[in-house]
Amino acid sequence: MTYMQALIGFALVAGSMALVPGLDMMMVLHETINTTRARGIAAVWGISCGVLVWAVAAAVGLAALINAFPMAYDAIRVLGGLYLFYLAFSMARKKTDDGNSGGRDRDGGAAQAIDKSANGNASGVAEAPKTLRTSNFRECAQSFWRGFLTDFFNPKIGVFYIAIIPQFLVPGVGNLEMGISLGMVHFVESVIVLTTVAYAASFFASRLRNKRSQRILGLVSGAIMAILGGVTIADVVKSRL
């Protein structure tokens, strides 16, 4: 297998995986609908960076390390399961207070603008009301980190790379170089697919930002996260019995 053949073959495998709905898409949908599109896209980049980390780690010998220290991988999986439980709890209990307060802020801003328009400000020019939801750097960084941890602690990603990456290593090409190359292929595919999901979610978000829809989405997302977390931990326990 040549270098280019390995990249093309891996692109087909990783691309099909990126298109399958899972934790990554759920995280992007949750961040976009419940906050802003900017935070959803920040989560996309965090998730894709997690993919890159797994690819490089698997290529440089993660499988050998796990064979030598199986407890290390079990520890990662248990932490992943616990993190999924944490996400499930945070999603299920999340209310629409932020969205409502945002609406109040927007309404208040509009009222102030109307008041200034009526009375006139110092320059005699009325200020336009602010209606767009925005996110600052700190909020986007939080979404990026949540996305990264979601992918890093995703057992499916770990198993995928540990099993698949060795099959695409090319003789004569360094493992680190090959891991970065394969990881970048999956990184680009992940960014494209999940960014599309974020924009689609943002387009339909106006219909899903009412209290009932957000509550249902939070409960469904939380239930899925909790089930996957439970399955992950149960699998670790079962392997040790």
Rosetta silent file (secondary structure, phi, psi, omega in degrees, C-alpha in Angstrom):
SEQUENCE: MTYMQALIGFALVAGSMALVPGLDMMMVLHETINTTRARGIAAVWGISCGVLVWAVAAAVGLAALINAFPMAYDAIRVLGGLYLFYLAFSMARKKTDDGNSGGRDRDGGAAQAIDKSANGNASGVAEAPKTLRTSNFRECAQSFWRGFLTDFFNPKIGVFYIAIIPQFLVPGVGNLEMGISLGMVHFVESVIVLTTVAYAASFFASRLRNKRSQRILGLVSGAIMAILGGVTIADVVKSRL
SCORE:     score description
SCORE:     0.000 S_00000001
   1 L     0.000  129.287  178.034    0.000    0.000    0.000 S_00000001
   2 L   -85.294  171.403 -179.519    1.356    3.413   -0.993 S_00000001
   3 H   -59.610  -47.263 -178.644    1.046    6.615    1.010 S_00000001
   4 H   -67.700  -38.212  177.371   -1.726    8.003   -1.213 S_00000001
   5 H   -62.235  -39.045  178.381   -3.608    4.709   -1.256 S_00000001
   6 H   -64.081  -42.957 -179.694   -3.539    4.686    2.544 S_00000001
   7 H   -65.085  -43.137 -179.274   -4.917    8.238    2.709 S_00000001
   8 H   -66.900  -44.886  179.553   -7.694    7.539    0.214 S_00000001
   9 H   -62.883  -42.362  179.071   -8.675    4.272    1.847 S_00000001
  10 H   -68.133  -35.147  178.927   -8.702    5.830    5.304 S_00000001
  11 H   -60.343  -39.032  179.303  -10.688    8.815    4.008 S_00000001
  12 H   -67.594  -41.922 -179.174  -13.470    6.462    2.896 S_00000001
  13 H   -68.501  -49.827 -177.711  -13.523    4.630    6.240 S_00000001
  14 H   -67.208  -35.268  179.631  -13.292    7.762    8.412 S_00000001
  15 H   -64.173  -41.225  178.393  -15.762    9.649    6.212 S_00000001
  16 H   -65.095  -35.609  178.274  -18.418    6.987    6.646 S_00000001
  17 H   -68.402  -39.396 -179.079  -17.849    7.110   10.407 S_00000001
  18 H   -64.110  -27.913 -177.503  -18.136   10.918   10.457 S_00000001
  19 H   -83.270  -14.374 -179.290  -21.538   10.688    8.760 S_00000001
  20 L   -79.758  124.837  179.332  -22.976    8.281   11.331 S_00000001
  21 L   -59.636  138.092 -179.903  -24.968   10.146   14.030 S_00000001
  22 L  -164.400 -154.353 -178.565  -23.415    9.803   17.461 S_00000001
  23 H   -59.262  -40.349 -176.778  -22.071   11.675   20.468 S_00000001
  24 H   -61.136  -49.602  179.705  -20.284   14.248   18.329 S_00000001
  25 H   -63.698  -38.867  179.574  -23.399   15.283   16.424 S_00000001
  26 H   -61.578  -41.830  179.147  -25.431   15.295   19.630 S_00000001
  27 H   -64.191  -44.913 -179.426  -22.931   17.648   21.261 S_00000001
  28 H   -63.903  -43.765  177.889  -22.907   20.032   18.268 S_00000001
  29 H   -60.574  -45.184 -177.925  -26.714   20.071   18.109 S_00000001
  30 H   -63.356  -46.648 -178.785  -26.982   20.710   21.838 S_00000001
  31 H   -64.930  -42.534 -177.015  -24.436   23.552   21.841 S_00000001
  32 H   -67.907  -47.083 -174.921  -25.882   25.235   18.739 S_00000001
  33 H   -72.610  -39.175 -175.497  -29.546   25.056   19.700 S_00000001
  34 H   -87.314  -15.247  178.860  -29.137   25.891   23.382 S_00000001
  35 L  -126.785 -103.332  179.985  -26.510   28.619   22.964 S_00000001
  36 L  -140.487  165.863  177.313  -25.291   30.083   19.657 S_00000001
  37 H   -63.842  -35.795  179.205  -23.993   28.917   16.306 S_00000001
  38 H   -60.126  -40.844  179.491  -20.542   30.258   17.218 S_00000001
  39 H   -72.471  -32.253  174.920  -20.415   27.971   20.250 S_00000001
  40 H   -63.712  -42.487  179.180  -21.652   25.056   18.164 S_00000001
  41 H   -70.056  -34.681  174.997  -18.817   25.592   15.684 S_00000001
  42 H   -60.600  -40.732  176.238  -16.349   25.942   18.566 S_00000001
  43 H   -63.289  -36.139  177.263  -17.510   22.510   19.743 S_00000001
  44 H   -58.430  -46.247 -178.932  -16.931   21.225   16.191 S_00000001
  45 H   -68.695  -35.298  176.340  -13.279   22.282   16.322 S_00000001
  46 H   -64.217  -45.039  178.186  -12.852   20.790   19.788 S_00000001
  47 H   -60.613  -44.547 -177.941  -14.288   17.461   18.626 S_00000001
  48 H   -66.892  -33.986  175.533  -12.073   17.456   15.529 S_00000001
  49 H   -67.482  -35.206  175.037   -8.965   18.160   17.623 S_00000001
  50 H   -62.333  -39.397  176.086   -9.898   15.168   19.774 S_00000001
  51 H   -59.282  -44.588 -178.473   -9.982   13.048   16.610 S_00000001
  52 H   -63.367  -40.489  179.043   -6.481   14.239   15.715 S_00000001
  53 H   -62.268  -44.948  179.258   -5.134   13.357   19.171 S_00000001
  54 H   -62.797  -40.448 -178.244   -6.526    9.808   18.942 S_00000001
  55 H   -63.857  -46.915 -179.295   -5.064    9.331   15.448 S_00000001
  56 H   -65.086  -44.060 -178.813   -1.561   10.415   16.431 S_00000001
  57 H   -61.831  -42.834 -179.489   -1.647    8.401   19.671 S_00000001
  58 H   -66.203  -36.823 -177.732   -2.790    5.243   17.867 S_00000001
  59 H   -71.703  -33.768 -175.878   -0.137    5.625   15.175 S_00000001
  60 H   -88.145    4.050  172.651    2.794    6.091   17.568 S_00000001
  61 H   120.450   26.325  179.281    2.008    2.962   19.538 S_00000001
  62 H   -62.919  -37.877 -179.662   -1.075    3.361   21.691 S_00000001
  63 H   -60.985  -42.382  179.341   -2.124   -0.209   20.948 S_00000001
  64 H   -65.414  -38.901  179.108    1.213   -1.535   22.226 S_00000001
  65 H   -64.723  -40.315  179.897    0.930    0.613   25.337 S_00000001
  66 H   -67.217  -38.331  177.334   -2.570   -0.685   26.030 S_00000001
  67 H   -63.885  -35.269 -179.745   -1.417   -4.273   25.601 S_00000001
  68 H   -78.032  -35.914 -178.851    1.360   -3.616   28.108 S_00000001
  69 L  -130.768   74.843 -177.209   -0.852   -1.679   30.539 S_00000001
  70 H   -61.645  -27.132  179.250   -4.480   -2.725   29.941 S_00000001
  71 H   -63.762  -27.833 -179.133   -5.564   -1.031   33.161 S_00000001
  72 H   -65.342  -43.821  179.768   -4.637    2.337   31.607 S_00000001
  73 H   -69.254  -37.286  176.475   -7.169    1.950   28.819 S_00000001
  74 H   -61.359  -38.901  178.906   -9.784    0.691   31.260 S_00000001
  75 H   -63.871  -41.074  178.086   -9.177    3.807   33.354 S_00000001
  76 H   -63.234  -40.847 -179.331   -9.697    6.017   30.293 S_00000001
  77 H   -67.947  -38.575  177.667  -12.936    4.198   29.486 S_00000001
  78 H   -65.510  -43.654  176.759  -14.228    4.537   33.047 S_00000001
  79 H   -60.554  -39.055  178.272  -13.393    8.249   33.027 S_00000001
  80 H   -63.024  -43.104  178.072  -15.163    8.481   29.679 S_00000001
  81 H   -62.600  -42.415  178.431  -18.259    6.803   31.094 S_00000001
  82 H   -65.361  -37.971  177.987  -18.268    9.119   34.101 S_00000001
  83 H   -65.726  -37.043  176.808  -17.850   12.147   31.835 S_00000001
  84 H   -64.725  -37.751  175.169  -20.809   10.984   29.760 S_00000001
  85 H   -63.121  -39.801  178.502  -22.849   10.750   32.976 S_00000001
  86 H   -63.227  -44.729  178.178  -21.769   14.314   33.794 S_00000001
  87 H   -62.904  -40.706  179.514  -22.852   15.510   30.342 S_00000001
  88 H   -60.341  -44.505 -179.819  -26.137   13.633   30.705 S_00000001
  89 H   -64.572  -45.164 -177.406  -26.829   15.330   34.031 S_00000001
  90 H   -67.253  -35.865  179.326  -25.907   18.803   32.765 S_00000001
  91 H   -73.136  -40.441 -177.190  -28.023   18.412   29.617 S_00000001
  92 H   -69.559  -34.261 -176.475  -31.053   16.962   31.396 S_00000001
  93 H   -91.482   -7.563 -177.897  -31.145   19.608   34.090 S_00000001
  94 L   -65.318  128.063  177.690  -30.383   22.517   31.756 S_00000001
  95 L  -106.211 -178.601 -177.840  -33.266   24.960   31.644 S_00000001
  96 L   -98.230   27.112 -179.336  -33.942   27.819   29.318 S_00000001
  97 H   -59.977  -40.886 -179.322  -33.071   30.478   31.855 S_00000001
  98 H   -63.034  -44.258  179.880  -30.202   31.687   29.670 S_00000001
  99 H   -64.827  -39.687  179.796  -32.435   31.895   26.637 S_00000001
 100 H   -67.798  -41.248  179.482  -35.165   33.662   28.617 S_00000001
 101 H   -66.114  -35.050  176.855  -32.727   36.091   30.184 S_00000001
 102 H   -62.727  -40.413  178.635  -31.295   36.666   26.730 S_00000001
 103 H   -64.186  -39.783  178.537  -34.773   37.454   25.514 S_00000001
 104 H   -64.627  -40.184  178.770  -35.294   39.812   28.447 S_00000001
 105 H   -62.753  -41.630 -179.236  -31.984   41.479   27.698 S_00000001
 106 H   -66.880  -40.512  178.940  -32.937   41.871   24.076 S_00000001
 107 H   -64.309  -41.068  179.338  -36.340   43.198   25.005 S_00000001
 108 H   -64.420  -40.721  179.218  -34.748   45.559   27.489 S_00000001
 109 H   -63.722  -39.368  179.359  -32.218   46.686   24.893 S_00000001
 110 H   -65.356  -41.265 -179.749  -35.000   47.292   22.408 S_00000001
 111 H   -63.444  -41.313  179.304  -36.993   49.254   24.968 S_00000001
 112 H   -64.734  -39.794 -179.856  -33.977   51.398   25.796 S_00000001
 113 H   -64.312  -41.092  178.674  -33.335   52.001   22.116 S_00000001
 114 H   -63.741  -40.736 -179.741  -36.955   53.022   21.566 S_00000001
 115 H   -63.484  -42.035  179.398  -36.759   55.312   24.574 S_00000001
 116 H   -68.130  -33.496  179.348  -33.581   56.919   23.267 S_00000001
 117 H   -65.436  -37.466 -178.200  -35.146   57.230   19.849 S_00000001
 118 H   -73.181  -43.349 -174.412  -38.076   59.080   21.346 S_00000001
 119 H   -89.823  -23.339 -178.399  -36.092   61.368   23.629 S_00000001
 120 L    85.312  137.094  176.189  -32.958   61.660   21.507 S_00000001
 121 L   -98.777 -171.149 -173.474  -29.421   61.049   22.689 S_00000001
 122 L   -60.407  -35.029 -176.909  -26.495   63.430   22.920 S_00000001
 123 L   -92.348   -4.620  178.411  -25.710   63.188   19.219 S_00000001
 124 L    80.054   10.212 -179.677  -29.331   63.266   18.156 S_00000001
 125 L  -114.620  128.985 -179.419  -29.054   59.816   16.538 S_00000001
 126 L   -72.581  144.952  178.286  -31.175   56.913   17.791 S_00000001
 127 L   -89.995  139.951 -179.697  -29.375   53.693   18.704 S_00000001
 128 L   -80.469  141.244  178.329  -30.472   50.491   16.989 S_00000001
 129 L   -68.106  146.828  177.855  -31.664   47.646   19.207 S_00000001
 130 L   -94.308  122.199 -176.283  -29.430   44.616   19.482 S_00000001
 131 L  -120.296  -10.700 -176.088  -31.262   41.453   18.523 S_00000001
 132 L   -88.922  138.543  176.231  -28.523   38.990   17.614 S_00000001
 133 L   -80.848  131.706 -179.950  -27.268   36.441   20.085 S_00000001
 134 L  -128.495  161.104  177.517  -23.496   36.521   20.382 S_00000001
 135 L  -129.404  138.947  178.437  -20.907   34.568   22.325 S_00000001
 136 L   -85.824  177.599 -175.678  -17.628   35.856   23.693 S_00000001
 137 H   -62.262  -39.673 -178.059  -14.261   34.106   23.500 S_00000001
 138 H   -63.336  -41.578  178.837  -14.580   32.565   26.959 S_00000001
 139 H   -66.151  -41.721  178.339  -17.927   30.967   26.126 S_00000001
 140 H   -65.501  -36.781  178.148  -16.615   29.608   22.826 S_00000001
 141 H   -64.129  -37.594  177.117  -13.548   28.239   24.635 S_00000001
 142 H   -63.368  -42.836  179.004  -15.845   26.388   27.040 S_00000001
 143 H   -67.172  -38.246  176.552  -17.723   24.819   24.128 S_00000001
 144 H   -59.090  -46.579 -177.658  -14.417   23.926   22.437 S_00000001
 145 H   -66.303  -40.540  177.175  -13.228   22.171   25.611 S_00000001
 146 H   -61.962  -41.740  178.487  -16.542   20.333   26.058 S_00000001
 147 H   -64.752  -42.478  179.891  -16.308   19.142   22.445 S_00000001
 148 H   -61.824  -47.525 -179.020  -12.702   18.020   22.878 S_00000001
 149 H   -65.699  -36.471  178.334  -13.456   16.043   26.043 S_00000001
 150 H   -59.514  -42.548 -179.887  -16.544   14.497   24.462 S_00000001
 151 H   -77.218  -39.861 -178.283  -14.428   13.087   21.647 S_00000001
 152 H   -63.022  -36.915 -178.921  -11.389   12.247   23.785 S_00000001
 153 L   -96.494   12.509  179.243  -13.512   10.204   26.203 S_00000001
 154 L   -83.214  108.804 -177.515  -15.619    8.638   23.451 S_00000001
 155 H   -58.075  -32.797 -178.901  -14.864    4.881   23.598 S_00000001
 156 H   -61.619  -40.514  179.197  -16.048    4.423   20.012 S_00000001
 157 H   -66.750  -44.199  179.937  -13.319    6.748   18.724 S_00000001
 158 H   -59.956  -48.506 -179.999  -10.654    5.032   20.810 S_00000001
 159 H   -62.647  -41.539 -179.809  -11.612    1.531   19.620 S_00000001
 160 H   -58.038  -50.304 -176.347  -11.866    2.747   16.022 S_00000001
 161 H   -71.794  -38.635  179.371   -8.361    4.196   15.946 S_00000001
 162 H   -63.561  -35.618 -178.636   -6.689    1.409   17.892 S_00000001
 163 H   -83.935  -34.240 -169.930   -8.175   -1.157   15.492 S_00000001
 164 H   -94.150  -44.303 -173.230   -7.948    0.752   12.199 S_00000001
 165 H   -52.453  -46.976 -178.960   -4.827    2.925   12.258 S_00000001
 166 H   -56.254  -27.195 -179.322   -2.292    0.041   12.252 S_00000001
 167 H   -73.874  -15.836 -177.643   -3.852   -1.232    9.021 S_00000001
 168 H  -112.120   11.845  174.181   -3.035    2.040    7.243 S_00000001
 169 L   -76.295  135.456 -174.582    0.570    2.436    8.356 S_00000001
 170 L  -108.385  129.111  176.939    2.875    2.476    5.339 S_00000001
 171 L   -58.022  135.237  179.921    6.378    0.964    5.371 S_00000001
 172 L    93.179  -11.428  177.350    9.001    3.648    4.943 S_00000001
 173 L  -111.568  128.499 -178.519    6.770    6.382    6.404 S_00000001
 174 L   -58.312  145.118 -178.772    7.252    7.288   10.057 S_00000001
 175 H   -61.578  -39.218  178.808    4.410    6.362   12.385 S_00000001
 176 H   -64.182  -45.184  178.699    4.138    9.909   13.719 S_00000001
 177 H   -62.308  -41.342 -179.187    3.996   11.357   10.196 S_00000001
 178 H   -69.431  -38.176  178.656    1.423    8.777    9.154 S_00000001
 179 H   -63.355  -42.400  178.214   -0.658    9.368   12.270 S_00000001
 180 H   -64.729  -41.937 -178.849   -0.735   13.107   11.655 S_00000001
 181 H   -63.424  -48.473  179.880   -1.618   12.579    7.977 S_00000001
 182 H   -66.271  -39.226  178.388   -4.452   10.160    8.714 S_00000001
 183 H   -62.516  -38.896  179.331   -5.634   12.297   11.615 S_00000001
 184 H   -67.313  -33.496  176.523   -5.777   15.390    9.407 S_00000001
 185 H   -61.141  -50.504  179.559   -7.905   13.501    6.875 S_00000001
 186 H   -66.644  -35.743  178.605  -10.437   12.641    9.576 S_00000001
 187 H   -58.125  -50.412 -178.082  -10.064   16.145   11.072 S_00000001
 188 H   -63.888  -44.266  179.558  -11.075   17.818    7.796 S_00000001
 189 H   -62.991  -40.557  179.591  -13.970   15.407    7.222 S_00000001
 190 H   -64.316  -43.789  179.479  -15.187   15.918   10.789 S_00000001
 191 H   -61.282  -44.874 -178.114  -15.056   19.714   10.487 S_00000001
 192 H   -63.515  -49.201 -176.652  -16.999   19.668    7.202 S_00000001
 193 H   -65.698  -48.496 -174.850  -19.722   17.281    8.404 S_00000001
 194 H   -73.762  -30.260  174.887  -20.198   18.789   11.867 S_00000001
 195 H   -66.090  -38.775  175.509  -20.075   22.400   10.643 S_00000001
 196 H   -61.041  -41.550  177.481  -22.878   21.512    8.238 S_00000001
 197 H   -62.124  -42.608 -179.651  -24.800   20.068   11.202 S_00000001
 198 H   -63.010  -43.313  179.963  -24.192   23.273   13.196 S_00000001
 199 H   -68.171  -38.334  177.576  -25.465   25.504   10.388 S_00000001
 200 H   -64.852  -42.734  178.898  -28.506   23.290    9.843 S_00000001
 201 H   -63.902  -38.949  179.065  -29.253   23.331   13.577 S_00000001
 202 H   -65.093  -36.464 -179.273  -28.851   27.102   13.632 S_00000001
 203 H   -64.877  -39.183 -178.153  -31.270   27.457   10.704 S_00000001
 204 H   -95.756    2.749 -173.725  -33.972   25.478   12.507 S_00000001
 205 H   -63.153  -31.526 -178.471  -33.074   26.732   15.980 S_00000001
 206 H   -59.400  -27.722  179.166  -35.828   29.356   16.029 S_00000001
 207 H   -85.640  -12.938 -174.266  -38.364   26.515   16.122 S_00000001
 208 H  -113.710    5.629 -176.665  -36.492   24.682   18.864 S_00000001
 209 L   -96.648    9.573  173.610  -35.680   27.488   21.284 S_00000001
 210 L   -79.457  163.215 -172.342  -39.000   27.450   23.072 S_00000001
 211 H   -59.449  -43.731 -177.149  -39.039   26.047   26.592 S_00000001
 212 H   -65.464  -45.731 -178.631  -40.743   22.760   25.765 S_00000001
 213 H   -62.807  -42.087  179.376  -38.493   21.919   22.801 S_00000001
 214 H   -65.095  -38.606  179.943  -35.335   22.682   24.769 S_00000001
 215 H   -65.144  -43.426  178.857  -36.534   20.577   27.668 S_00000001
 216 H   -63.800  -45.225  179.799  -37.294   17.601   25.383 S_00000001
 217 H   -61.097  -42.457  179.514  -33.951   17.965   23.583 S_00000001
 218 H   -63.065  -42.295 -179.933  -32.115   18.140   26.906 S_00000001
 219 H   -67.590  -42.659  179.143  -33.841   15.029   28.246 S_00000001
 220 H   -64.987  -46.422  179.316  -33.277   13.037   25.044 S_00000001
 221 H   -61.393  -44.831 -179.963  -29.631   14.106   24.809 S_00000001
 222 H   -62.634  -40.762  179.761  -29.092   13.377   28.495 S_00000001
 223 H   -63.575  -42.254  179.507  -30.716    9.935   28.209 S_00000001
 224 H   -64.184  -45.007  179.313  -28.508    8.993   25.249 S_00000001
 225 H   -61.337  -43.363 -178.260  -25.367   10.179   27.054 S_00000001
 226 H   -64.461  -42.184  179.379  -26.356    8.285   30.228 S_00000001
 227 H   -62.672  -46.431  179.815  -27.029    5.051   28.323 S_00000001
 228 H   -64.901  -37.910  177.144  -23.697    5.233   26.504 S_00000001
 229 H   -64.351  -42.849  178.339  -21.904    6.048   29.742 S_00000001
 230 H   -63.990  -41.944  179.022  -23.531    3.090   31.477 S_00000001
 231 H   -63.232  -41.320 -179.850  -22.678    0.736   28.599 S_00000001
 232 H   -61.825  -49.405 -179.040  -19.055    1.905   28.645 S_00000001
 233 H   -66.880  -40.301  179.069  -18.591    1.332   32.376 S_00000001
 234 H   -62.269  -36.843  178.925  -20.495   -1.975   32.260 S_00000001
 235 H   -65.925  -38.945  177.661  -18.210   -3.172   29.466 S_00000001
 236 H   -64.755  -46.147  179.560  -15.137   -2.382   31.578 S_00000001
 237 H   -61.264  -43.266 -179.567  -16.573   -4.194   34.588 S_00000001
 238 H   -62.354  -39.409 -179.176  -17.537   -7.181   32.450 S_00000001
 239 H   -68.381  -18.091 -178.913  -14.028   -7.429   30.975 S_00000001
 240 H   -97.429   -7.728 -179.257  -12.592   -7.611   34.487 S_00000001
 241 L   -85.889    0.000    0.000  -14.900  -10.313   35.794 S_00000001
